[in-house]
Amino acid sequence: MTITAAAVLYAVCWWMTFLVVLPLRLETQGDRGEIVPGTHASAPENANIGRKAKVTTLWATGIWVVLAGIILSGWIGVRDIDWFGIMDPPRAELAPAG
């Protein structure tokens, strides 16, 4: 795995984890009963983005280590998930001699 591939894998892990962590422990304005005029009741009261980014970084780093370890060890490769045989080289038919 190249440095670029590792960085892209980490970025994907981070954003996917962030999208999972973002709605956790979310208190909306409707939950608190203090709806600011012009906003929806489902708008967050306090999103705690900084805290959620830190939690995301911790979880994403662990997930990335596991995925990078699997990729680098060769335990699961691209050919293992090629269910349709697209990566198999075409078989050359041997022409009869003569």
N, CA, C and O atoms as CSV, one atom per row, in Angstrom:
chain,resi,resn,atom,element,x,y,z
A,1,MET,N,N,0.847,-1.163,0.000
A,1,MET,CA,C,0.000,0.000,0.000
A,1,MET,C,C,0.903,1.239,0.000
A,1,MET,O,O,1.843,1.339,0.789
A,2,THR,N,N,0.602,2.165,-0.887
A,2,THR,CA,C,1.387,3.388,-0.974
A,2,THR,C,C,0.949,4.373,0.108
A,2,THR,O,O,-0.070,4.182,0.771
A,3,ILE,N,N,1.746,5.432,0.269
A,3,ILE,CA,C,1.403,6.469,1.243
A,3,ILE,C,C,0.079,7.128,0.865
A,3,ILE,O,O,-0.752,7.408,1.728
A,4,THR,N,N,-0.109,7.371,-0.425
A,4,THR,CA,C,-1.348,7.996,-0.886
A,4,THR,C,C,-2.547,7.094,-0.609
A,4,THR,O,O,-3.587,7.570,-0.154
A,5,ALA,N,N,-2.412,5.809,-0.878
A,5,ALA,CA,C,-3.509,4.866,-0.621
A,5,ALA,C,C,-3.818,4.800,0.869
A,5,ALA,O,O,-4.984,4.709,1.253
A,6,ALA,N,N,-2.795,4.845,1.708
A,6,ALA,CA,C,-3.004,4.823,3.154
A,6,ALA,C,C,-3.741,6.087,3.613
A,6,ALA,O,O,-4.626,6.019,4.466
A,7,ALA,N,N,-3.371,7.241,3.040
A,7,ALA,CA,C,-4.032,8.496,3.404
A,7,ALA,C,C,-5.485,8.507,2.942
A,7,ALA,O,O,-6.363,8.975,3.666
A,8,VAL,N,N,-5.738,8.000,1.753
A,8,VAL,CA,C,-7.114,7.941,1.249
A,8,VAL,C,C,-7.945,6.983,2.093
A,8,VAL,O,O,-9.094,7.283,2.418
A,9,LEU,N,N,-7.378,5.838,2.448
A,9,LEU,CA,C,-8.084,4.887,3.299
A,9,LEU,C,C,-8.406,5.513,4.654
A,9,LEU,O,O,-9.500,5.315,5.183
A,10,TYR,N,N,-7.457,6.269,5.219
A,10,TYR,CA,C,-7.714,6.932,6.505
A,10,TYR,C,C,-8.806,7.986,6.367
A,10,TYR,O,O,-9.669,8.105,7.236
A,11,ALA,N,N,-8.770,8.749,5.282
A,11,ALA,CA,C,-9.792,9.783,5.074
A,11,ALA,C,C,-11.183,9.162,4.946
A,11,ALA,O,O,-12.150,9.679,5.504
A,12,VAL,N,N,-11.282,8.066,4.218
A,12,VAL,CA,C,-12.574,7.393,4.071
A,12,VAL,C,C,-13.041,6.848,5.421
A,12,VAL,O,O,-14.209,6.990,5.780
A,13,CYS,N,N,-12.129,6.227,6.163
A,13,CYS,CA,C,-12.488,5.712,7.495
A,13,CYS,C,C,-12.930,6.846,8.413
A,13,CYS,O,O,-13.906,6.707,9.150
A,14,TRP,N,N,-12.208,7.976,8.369
A,14,TRP,CA,C,-12.529,9.093,9.247
A,14,TRP,C,C,-13.909,9.647,8.940
A,14,TRP,O,O,-14.708,9.845,9.856
A,15,TRP,N,N,-14.206,9.903,7.671
A,15,TRP,CA,C,-15.501,10.492,7.316
A,15,TRP,C,C,-16.654,9.524,7.559
A,15,TRP,O,O,-17.722,9.942,8.007
A,16,MET,N,N,-16.458,8.250,7.274
A,16,MET,CA,C,-17.530,7.284,7.536
A,16,MET,C,C,-17.798,7.190,9.038
A,16,MET,O,O,-18.952,7.112,9.459
A,17,THR,N,N,-16.749,7.198,9.835
A,17,THR,CA,C,-16.910,7.158,11.281
A,17,THR,C,C,-17.559,8.450,11.788
A,17,THR,O,O,-18.403,8.412,12.683
A,18,PHE,N,N,-17.168,9.580,11.221
A,18,PHE,CA,C,-17.745,10.869,11.620
A,18,PHE,C,C,-19.246,10.898,11.366
A,18,PHE,O,O,-20.010,11.410,12.185
A,19,LEU,N,N,-19.668,10.347,10.228
A,19,LEU,CA,C,-21.096,10.324,9.923
A,19,LEU,C,C,-21.871,9.406,10.865
A,19,LEU,O,O,-23.071,9.592,11.062
A,20,VAL,N,N,-21.197,8.423,11.443
A,20,VAL,CA,C,-21.843,7.558,12.434
A,20,VAL,C,C,-21.876,8.247,13.797
A,20,VAL,O,O,-22.875,8.159,14.510
A,21,VAL,N,N,-20.791,8.932,14.165
A,21,VAL,CA,C,-20.679,9.559,15.483
A,21,VAL,C,C,-21.528,10.828,15.578
A,21,VAL,O,O,-22.014,11.164,16.658
A,22,LEU,N,N,-21.710,11.526,14.473
A,22,LEU,CA,C,-22.381,12.828,14.495
A,22,LEU,C,C,-23.750,12.822,15.179
A,22,LEU,O,O,-24.007,13.722,15.978
A,23,PRO,N,N,-24.636,11.873,14.919
A,23,PRO,CA,C,-25.944,11.950,15.588
A,23,PRO,C,C,-25.971,11.373,17.015
A,23,PRO,O,O,-27.014,11.430,17.666
A,24,LEU,N,N,-24.879,10.831,17.508
A,24,LEU,CA,C,-24.876,10.253,18.849
A,24,LEU,C,C,-24.968,11.349,19.905
A,24,LEU,O,O,-24.310,12.383,19.794
A,25,ARG,N,N,-25.787,11.117,20.932
A,25,ARG,CA,C,-25.996,12.042,22.045
A,25,ARG,C,C,-26.374,13.442,21.576
A,25,ARG,O,O,-25.951,14.437,22.165
A,26,LEU,N,N,-27.161,13.512,20.530
A,26,LEU,CA,C,-27.593,14.785,19.966
A,26,LEU,C,C,-28.835,15.278,20.698
A,26,LEU,O,O,-29.832,14.561,20.789
A,27,GLU,N,N,-28.775,16.486,21.213
A,27,GLU,CA,C,-29.929,17.111,21.846
A,27,GLU,C,C,-30.428,18.209,20.919
A,27,GLU,O,O,-29.703,19.154,20.609
A,28,THR,N,N,-31.669,18.072,20.484
A,28,THR,CA,C,-32.230,19.054,19.569
A,28,THR,C,C,-32.903,20.182,20.347
A,28,THR,O,O,-33.143,20.085,21.551
A,29,GLN,N,N,-33.198,21.256,19.614
A,29,GLN,CA,C,-33.907,22.372,20.235
A,29,GLN,C,C,-35.303,21.935,20.671
A,29,GLN,O,O,-35.818,22.405,21.686
A,30,GLY,N,N,-35.910,21.036,19.902
A,30,GLY,CA,C,-37.223,20.515,20.275
A,30,GLY,C,C,-37.186,19.704,21.547
A,30,GLY,O,O,-38.139,19.739,22.326
A,31,ASP,N,N,-36.095,18.963,21.782
A,31,ASP,CA,C,-35.946,18.188,23.015
A,31,ASP,C,C,-35.881,19.108,24.229
A,31,ASP,O,O,-36.448,18.804,25.278
A,32,ARG,N,N,-35.203,20.207,24.084
A,32,ARG,CA,C,-35.032,21.148,25.192
A,32,ARG,C,C,-36.209,22.104,25.332
A,32,ARG,O,O,-36.390,22.722,26.381
A,33,GLY,N,N,-37.001,22.224,24.283
A,33,GLY,CA,C,-38.144,23.125,24.329
A,33,GLY,C,C,-37.776,24.582,24.119
A,33,GLY,O,O,-38.577,25.472,24.404
A,34,GLU,N,N,-36.579,24.834,23.625
A,34,GLU,CA,C,-36.102,26.194,23.385
A,34,GLU,C,C,-35.821,26.369,21.907
A,34,GLU,O,O,-34.660,26.374,21.497
A,35,ILE,N,N,-36.856,26.514,21.103
A,35,ILE,CA,C,-36.704,26.607,19.659
A,35,ILE,C,C,-36.439,28.057,19.272
A,35,ILE,O,O,-37.243,28.943,19.563
A,36,VAL,N,N,-35.311,28.290,18.617
A,36,VAL,CA,C,-34.954,29.622,18.147
A,36,VAL,C,C,-35.825,29.941,16.939
A,36,VAL,O,O,-35.929,29.116,16.030
A,37,PRO,N,N,-36.444,31.096,16.903
A,37,PRO,CA,C,-37.290,31.447,15.753
A,37,PRO,C,C,-36.502,31.381,14.443
A,37,PRO,O,O,-35.376,31.869,14.353
A,38,GLY,N,N,-37.116,30.771,13.440
A,38,GLY,CA,C,-36.479,30.629,12.133
A,38,GLY,C,C,-35.707,29.336,11.956
A,38,GLY,O,O,-35.147,29.101,10.885
A,39,THR,N,N,-35.662,28.484,12.982
A,39,THR,CA,C,-34.963,27.201,12.866
A,39,THR,C,C,-35.950,26.066,13.083
A,39,THR,O,O,-37.038,26.264,13.622
A,40,HIS,N,N,-35.557,24.885,12.659
A,40,HIS,CA,C,-36.391,23.701,12.862
A,40,HIS,C,C,-36.243,23.208,14.296
A,40,HIS,O,O,-35.237,23.462,14.958
A,41,ALA,N,N,-37.247,22.512,14.752
A,41,ALA,CA,C,-37.189,21.941,16.098
A,41,ALA,C,C,-36.127,20.839,16.181
A,41,ALA,O,O,-35.638,20.520,17.264
A,42,SER,N,N,-35.779,20.267,15.034
A,42,SER,CA,C,-34.782,19.192,15.028
A,42,SER,C,C,-33.352,19.713,14.906
A,42,SER,O,O,-32.417,18.917,14.831
A,43,ALA,N,N,-33.165,21.028,14.884
A,43,ALA,CA,C,-31.818,21.598,14.834
A,43,ALA,C,C,-31.103,21.317,16.146
A,43,ALA,O,O,-31.724,21.372,17.208
A,44,PRO,N,N,-29.813,21.017,16.095
A,44,PRO,CA,C,-29.097,20.703,17.330
A,44,PRO,C,C,-28.969,21.911,18.243
A,44,PRO,O,O,-28.755,23.033,17.784
A,45,GLU,N,N,-29.101,21.669,19.529
A,45,GLU,CA,C,-28.923,22.727,20.524
A,45,GLU,C,C,-27.437,23.057,20.649
A,45,GLU,O,O,-27.042,24.222,20.590
A,46,ASN,N,N,-26.631,22.033,20.821
A,46,ASN,CA,C,-25.182,22.179,20.882
A,46,ASN,C,C,-24.597,20.937,20.228
A,46,ASN,O,O,-24.687,19.842,20.783
A,47,ALA,N,N,-24.003,21.097,19.061
A,47,ALA,CA,C,-23.559,19.941,18.276
A,47,ALA,C,C,-22.293,19.287,18.820
A,47,ALA,O,O,-22.047,18.118,18.526
A,48,ASN,N,N,-21.477,19.999,19.607
A,48,ASN,CA,C,-20.220,19.452,20.143
A,48,ASN,C,C,-19.341,18.868,19.045
A,48,ASN,O,O,-18.844,17.749,19.171
A,49,ILE,N,N,-19.149,19.622,17.974
A,49,ILE,CA,C,-18.394,19.124,16.827
A,49,ILE,C,C,-16.950,18.792,17.205
A,49,ILE,O,O,-16.413,17.782,16.748
A,50,GLY,N,N,-16.317,19.622,18.027
A,50,GLY,CA,C,-14.929,19.365,18.417
A,50,GLY,C,C,-14.772,18.050,19.163
A,50,GLY,O,O,-13.857,17.275,18.883
A,51,ARG,N,N,-15.655,17.804,20.104
A,51,ARG,CA,C,-15.611,16.547,20.874
A,51,ARG,C,C,-15.877,15.357,19.969
A,51,ARG,O,O,-15.222,14.321,20.084
A,52,LYS,N,N,-16.847,15.509,19.064
A,52,LYS,CA,C,-17.172,14.414,18.158
A,52,LYS,C,C,-16.043,14.162,17.165
A,52,LYS,O,O,-15.834,13.023,16.746
A,53,ALA,N,N,-15.310,15.214,16.781
A,53,ALA,CA,C,-14.156,15.038,15.892
A,53,ALA,C,C,-13.044,14.261,16.609
A,53,ALA,O,O,-12.372,13.430,15.998
A,54,LYS,N,N,-12.855,14.533,17.900
A,54,LYS,CA,C,-11.844,13.798,18.664
A,54,LYS,C,C,-12.227,12.328,18.805
A,54,LYS,O,O,-11.385,11.446,18.633
A,55,VAL,N,N,-13.488,12.065,19.116
A,55,VAL,CA,C,-13.964,10.681,19.235
A,55,VAL,C,C,-13.828,9.980,17.886
A,55,VAL,O,O,-13.416,8.822,17.816
A,56,THR,N,N,-14.179,10.691,16.822
A,56,THR,CA,C,-14.062,10.128,15.478
A,56,THR,C,C,-12.624,9.781,15.157
A,56,THR,O,O,-12.354,8.722,14.590
A,57,THR,N,N,-11.695,10.658,15.511
A,57,THR,CA,C,-10.278,10.410,15.229
A,57,THR,C,C,-9.789,9.169,15.957
A,57,THR,O,O,-9.047,8.370,15.386
A,58,LEU,N,N,-10.190,8.999,17.200
A,58,LEU,CA,C,-9.776,7.803,17.950
A,58,LEU,C,C,-10.313,6.527,17.315
A,58,LEU,O,O,-9.566,5.572,17.106
A,59,TRP,N,N,-11.616,6.509,17.006
A,59,TRP,CA,C,-12.219,5.318,16.421
A,59,TRP,C,C,-11.699,5.068,15.003
A,59,TRP,O,O,-11.415,3.926,14.642
A,60,ALA,N,N,-11.575,6.115,14.208
A,60,ALA,CA,C,-11.123,5.948,12.824
A,60,ALA,C,C,-9.687,5.449,12.766
A,60,ALA,O,O,-9.336,4.667,11.883
A,61,THR,N,N,-8.865,5.892,13.692
A,61,THR,CA,C,-7.483,5.412,13.725
A,61,THR,C,C,-7.443,3.917,14.017
A,61,THR,O,O,-6.690,3.181,13.379
A,62,GLY,N,N,-8.236,3.468,14.965
A,62,GLY,CA,C,-8.294,2.030,15.262
A,62,GLY,C,C,-8.815,1.219,14.088
A,62,GLY,O,O,-8.273,0.162,13.767
A,63,ILE,N,N,-9.863,1.713,13.450
A,63,ILE,CA,C,-10.418,1.016,12.279
A,63,ILE,C,C,-9.396,0.981,11.151
A,63,ILE,O,O,-9.244,-0.035,10.473
A,64,TRP,N,N,-8.689,2.110,10.951
A,64,TRP,CA,C,-7.684,2.183,9.894
A,64,TRP,C,C,-6.535,1.204,10.155
A,64,TRP,O,O,-6.045,0.557,9.229
A,65,VAL,N,N,-6.116,1.100,11.397
A,65,VAL,CA,C,-5.025,0.167,11.731
A,65,VAL,C,C,-5.429,-1.263,11.390
A,65,VAL,O,O,-4.638,-2.017,10.824
A,66,VAL,N,N,-6.647,-1.629,11.730
A,66,VAL,CA,C,-7.125,-2.982,11.424
A,66,VAL,C,C,-7.184,-3.201,9.912
A,66,VAL,O,O,-6.692,-4.212,9.411
A,67,LEU,N,N,-7.783,-2.256,9.186
A,67,LEU,CA,C,-7.897,-2.407,7.732
A,67,LEU,C,C,-6.535,-2.405,7.051
A,67,LEU,O,O,-6.287,-3.218,6.161
A,68,ALA,N,N,-5.650,-1.502,7.461
A,68,ALA,CA,C,-4.311,-1.452,6.873
A,68,ALA,C,C,-3.543,-2.736,7.180
A,68,ALA,O,O,-2.810,-3.239,6.328
A,69,GLY,N,N,-3.705,-3.262,8.378
A,69,GLY,CA,C,-3.053,-4.525,8.723
A,69,GLY,C,C,-3.534,-5.679,7.858
A,69,GLY,O,O,-2.739,-6.516,7.429
A,70,ILE,N,N,-4.833,-5.722,7.605
A,70,ILE,CA,C,-5.385,-6.773,6.745
A,70,ILE,C,C,-4.851,-6.635,5.321
A,70,ILE,O,O,-4.478,-7.624,4.690
A,71,ILE,N,N,-4.818,-5.403,4.825
A,71,ILE,CA,C,-4.350,-5.178,3.457
A,71,ILE,C,C,-2.864,-5.500,3.339
A,71,ILE,O,O,-2.454,-6.189,2.405
A,72,LEU,N,N,-2.055,-5.011,4.274
A,72,LEU,CA,C,-0.610,-5.222,4.190
A,72,LEU,C,C,-0.207,-6.670,4.429
A,72,LEU,O,O,0.796,-7.130,3.882
A,73,SER,N,N,-0.968,-7.389,5.233
A,73,SER,CA,C,-0.620,-8.788,5.486
A,73,SER,C,C,-0.965,-9.685,4.305
A,73,SER,O,O,-0.432,-10.787,4.174
A,74,GLY,N,N,-1.860,-9.205,3.447
A,74,GLY,CA,C,-2.273,-10.023,2.315
A,74,GLY,C,C,-3.327,-11.048,2.668
A,74,GLY,O,O,-3.652,-11.915,1.857
A,75,TRP,N,N,-3.865,-10.954,3.873
A,75,TRP,CA,C,-4.881,-11.904,4.321
A,75,TRP,C,C,-6.098,-11.856,3.408
A,75,TRP,O,O,-6.638,-12.899,3.040
A,76,ILE,N,N,-6.534,-10.658,3.041
A,76,ILE,CA,C,-7.604,-10.481,2.074
A,76,ILE,C,C,-7.080,-9.541,1.005
A,76,ILE,O,O,-6.628,-8.436,1.306
A,77,GLY,N,N,-7.141,-9.977,-0.229
A,77,GLY,CA,C,-6.677,-9.163,-1.344
A,77,GLY,C,C,-7.822,-8.835,-2.287
A,77,GLY,O,O,-8.960,-9.257,-2.080
A,78,VAL,N,N,-7.500,-8.077,-3.324
A,78,VAL,CA,C,-8.512,-7.691,-4.295
A,78,VAL,C,C,-9.064,-8.919,-5.011
A,78,VAL,O,O,-10.260,-8.984,-5.292
A,79,ARG,N,N,-8.224,-9.872,-5.301
A,79,ARG,CA,C,-8.688,-11.077,-5.997
A,79,ARG,C,C,-9.642,-11.921,-5.134
A,79,ARG,O,O,-10.441,-12.692,-5.665
A,80,ASP,N,N,-9.559,-11.775,-3.825
A,80,ASP,CA,C,-10.466,-12.509,-2.939
A,80,ASP,C,C,-11.897,-11.996,-3.009
A,80,ASP,O,O,-12.837,-12.737,-2.722
A,81,ILE,N,N,-12.070,-10.738,-3.387
A,81,ILE,CA,C,-13.414,-10.176,-3.484
A,81,ILE,C,C,-13.855,-10.004,-4.935
A,81,ILE,O,O,-14.822,-9.293,-5.209
A,82,ASP,N,N,-13.160,-10.641,-5.853
A,82,ASP,CA,C,-13.517,-10.609,-7.276
A,82,ASP,C,C,-14.474,-11.766,-7.551
A,82,ASP,O,O,-14.063,-12.826,-8.021
A,83,TRP,N,N,-15.760,-11.550,-7.250
A,83,TRP,CA,C,-16.752,-12.612,-7.349
A,83,TRP,C,C,-17.122,-12.948,-8.785
A,83,TRP,O,O,-17.611,-14.047,-9.047
A,84,PHE,N,N,-16.904,-12.034,-9.720
A,84,PHE,CA,C,-17.333,-12.241,-11.091
A,84,PHE,C,C,-16.189,-12.626,-12.020
A,84,PHE,O,O,-16.404,-12.783,-13.222
A,85,GLY,N,N,-14.991,-12.781,-11.496
A,85,GLY,CA,C,-13.862,-13.216,-12.291
A,85,GLY,C,C,-13.348,-12.167,-13.259
A,85,GLY,O,O,-12.750,-12.511,-14.279
A,86,ILE,N,N,-13.564,-10.914,-12.965
A,86,ILE,CA,C,-13.136,-9.841,-13.866
A,86,ILE,C,C,-11.619,-9.725,-13.894
A,86,ILE,O,O,-11.052,-9.366,-14.926
A,87,MET,N,N,-10.957,-10.017,-12.801
A,87,MET,CA,C,-9.506,-9.849,-12.733
A,87,MET,C,C,-8.733,-11.048,-13.262
A,87,MET,O,O,-7.515,-10.973,-13.421
A,88,ASP,N,N,-9.420,-12.151,-13.536
A,88,ASP,CA,C,-8.723,-13.311,-14.074
A,88,ASP,C,C,-8.252,-13.025,-15.490
A,88,ASP,O,O,-9.015,-12.497,-16.299
A,89,PRO,N,N,-7.017,-13.362,-15.799
A,89,PRO,CA,C,-6.547,-13.119,-17.169
A,89,PRO,C,C,-7.273,-14.043,-18.136
A,89,PRO,O,O,-7.632,-15.164,-17.776
A,90,PRO,N,N,-7.489,-13.579,-19.364
A,90,PRO,CA,C,-8.168,-14.451,-20.334
A,90,PRO,C,C,-7.298,-15.670,-20.649
A,90,PRO,O,O,-6.071,-15.586,-20.708
A,91,ARG,N,N,-7.955,-16.776,-20.844
A,91,ARG,CA,C,-7.225,-18.015,-21.142
A,91,ARG,C,C,-6.930,-18.069,-22.633
A,91,ARG,O,O,-7.831,-17.980,-23.467
A,92,ALA,N,N,-5.672,-18.213,-22.944
A,92,ALA,CA,C,-5.287,-18.304,-24.346
A,92,ALA,C,C,-5.443,-19.734,-24.807
A,92,ALA,O,O,-4.905,-20.660,-24.200
A,93,GLU,N,N,-6.184,-19.908,-25.886
A,93,GLU,CA,C,-6.356,-21.241,-26.437
A,93,GLU,C,C,-5.085,-21.634,-27.182
A,93,GLU,O,O,-4.542,-20.856,-27.967
A,94,LEU,N,N,-4.638,-22.812,-26.932
A,94,LEU,CA,C,-3.440,-23.287,-27.616
A,94,LEU,C,C,-3.811,-23.751,-29.017
A,94,LEU,O,O,-4.654,-24.627,-29.212
A,95,ALA,N,N,-3.160,-23.140,-29.962
A,95,ALA,CA,C,-3.407,-23.521,-31.358
A,95,ALA,C,C,-2.716,-24.845,-31.635
A,95,ALA,O,O,-1.623,-25.099,-31.128
A,96,PRO,N,N,-3.349,-25.687,-32.437
A,96,PRO,CA,C,-2.688,-26.981,-32.757
A,96,PRO,C,C,-1.410,-26.728,-33.554
A,96,PRO,O,O,-1.343,-25.852,-34.417
A,97,ALA,N,N,-0.413,-27.524,-33.229
A,97,ALA,CA,C,0.872,-27.364,-33.913
A,97,ALA,C,C,0.767,-27.862,-35.353
A,97,ALA,O,O,0.162,-28.902,-35.616
A,98,GLY,N,N,1.350,-27.123,-36.270
A,98,GLY,CA,C,1.481,-27.607,-37.620
A,98,GLY,C,C,0.683,-26.924,-38.563
A,98,GLY,O,O,0.713,-27.252,-39.749
